[in-house]
Amino acid sequence: MAYTDFMEKHIVLAPALLILFGTTGDLAAKKLFPALRSLHDGGDLPEKAAILGIGRRPWDDASYRARIAEAIAETSDEATAPDPAFLERFYYHRMDMRDTNAYDELRSRADALARARDLGDNRIYFLATAPDLFPVIAEHTGRTGQVGNGGFRRLMVEKPFGRDLASAQAFNEGLYRRFTENEIYRIDHYLGKEMLQNILVLRFANRLFEPVWNTEHIDHIQISVRESGGVDQRGGYYDHAGALRDMVQNHLLQLLALLAMEKPACFETECVRDEKVKVLRGLRLFHPDEKDPGIILGQYAAAGEQPGYREEKGVEPDSATETFAALRLEVDNPRWRGVPFYLKSGKALDRSAADIAVVFKPVPYGGNEPFEQPNVLLLRVQPQEGVNLQFNIKQPGTVSTVTQVDMDFCQTCRFPGQSPDAYVRLLRDAWVGDLNLFTRWDEIEAAWTLVDCIQAQRENVGIEPYARGSAGPDAASRLLTQDGRSWIEPEEKIPGTCEPCHT
């Protein structure tokens, strides 16, 4: 099925039982319950579809449903309470997910619920738990959840997928003991964001861009994902992860792959994934003897009354975990040879924003004075979504002065409320059986190969402190200035300022 055909057709979801492990956690409360409500309110969920929440708290179905209604009220902008028919989809099962003997009872409860609601053998397992529970849950749901009668089963797994290549390989081998690759839906929620799905359309559905999307015309590409908040209550997890594992290995490298991939033979799932893998495998690896490898790692320090990273709850007082990473990467293929990709991500920075800047090579203008201001294509991922193109014109007047102007498409303003949350799309796609927005094992393997290579440079690179609320370590700016470039900081679009002007 062609990509355009898929987007144009409304696919009816099959009745299924979604078994939600970790249903009492923050991810379920803040993302999954609201996403399921959106699918219900939009008419996407089949009438008989049900959700069985798994947790250790002493709840019953009624108290579970009350908690769901409360969580939705806390996170939703809508004033209306959830439809009672939506809440009636939810059931609760109390169990210790580490107790291997408890899974037979879970299977009996799931089978009884499926019979009562006529769901057949269709099962979706969503693992919204601590990572150390992934192996035991996958092993025992895979062992007790065999599919028959033409049904399907799907395993949705949140990141992290290991701590390094070796642990990721071991984890994946465990999954393969019970599930096939086509049954495993590895979630990178960034891929569910509307503007990321737009990257391939922007590139391949516009003759304006694709012919110049190469080393001959593009000077460099910047990918920035910044967060103004610190680690908050996630200090214990984050201190064992850091920016490289938490952001670079998945989100940022997935963005890079979408930007750099060749046009696939088709826009079906495996064709797209094949091209992404080629990009990730083509990334130049760092060598231990490099004096200036293009790696900047930082850690935020206290500012005023705001604590530094080492003062956060759950963080070791002498922690060397990086909360900021900036990289200079290169893709070693004919299309991109010589074009640097600058990646930047960090916590406790001066703003929360995610954007991509494609900077074209300057064209000298032969008027009264040379002009080399480059064209820039900006993709705004969050908080506002949109596309901005900066180009050069003659400034009005009697003198031939060149100036830069921009065309701006604000998707948030043009289509308010029409960009679904990432988990709405990801849950729907998993229900349909579309793997396009989920990562395949060889993508993860290639990404960990690069990150392991970066980790091996830690002693050479060190950790640079930066003030909480700043733009990050000064060295991150030098990463570009030494190449004669600078970070592009797009101005944030203000909602309500997108209306066309009138003269």
Beta strands, then each sheet from edge to edge (+ up, - down):
strand 1: 17-21
strand 2: 50-55
strand 3: 90-94
strand 4: 123-127
strand 5: 153-157
strand 6: 184-187
strand 7: 218-226
strand 8: 295-301
strand 9: 324-330
strand 10: 340-346
strand 11: 353-360
strand 12: 376-382
strand 13: 386-394
strand 14: 402-410
strand 15: 438-439
strand 16: 464-467
sheet 1: 3+ 2+ 1+ 4+ 5+ 6+ 15-
sheet 2: 14+ 13- 12+ 11- 7+ 10+ 9- 8+ 16+
end
